[in-house]
Every structure is written in C-alpha cells, then in structure tokens.
C-alpha cells in the first residue's frame, strides 16, 4: 500500500506483490507439511479425530485448488 501511496511505478509494485505471494505460498507449504507430519500423524497413531483431520485437509485442498 505504501508503494501505491508513494505513486511508485506500477511494474515495480507488481513485482513486489508477486514476491510477497511467493513467500506466503512457501510459508503456507511449510506450515501444511508440519501439520501433516505432526498433527495428522499423531491423530492417525492415536486413532483420535481421524475423520475430522481428513475433512480438514480436504477442505483446505478445495480452497487451495481455487
């Protein structure tokens, strides 16, 4: 927003937005890997809330595929 307010060159703003989106995708991927490796794996090992975890992941995949 600051770049827009400063009337920066549109292409520079677009490059910054693309870089920010890539960083957010990378962070999200890391968090999802950790969730699968820890939370979901624990649920499967303990047979606790397995269906809830599956539903949660399926919902997230639906969101990601939009």
Buried (B, 14 or more C-beta within 10 A) or exposed (E): EEBEEEEEEEEEBEEEEEEEEEEEEEEEEEEBEEBEEEEBEEBEEEEEBEEEBEEBBEEEEEEEEE
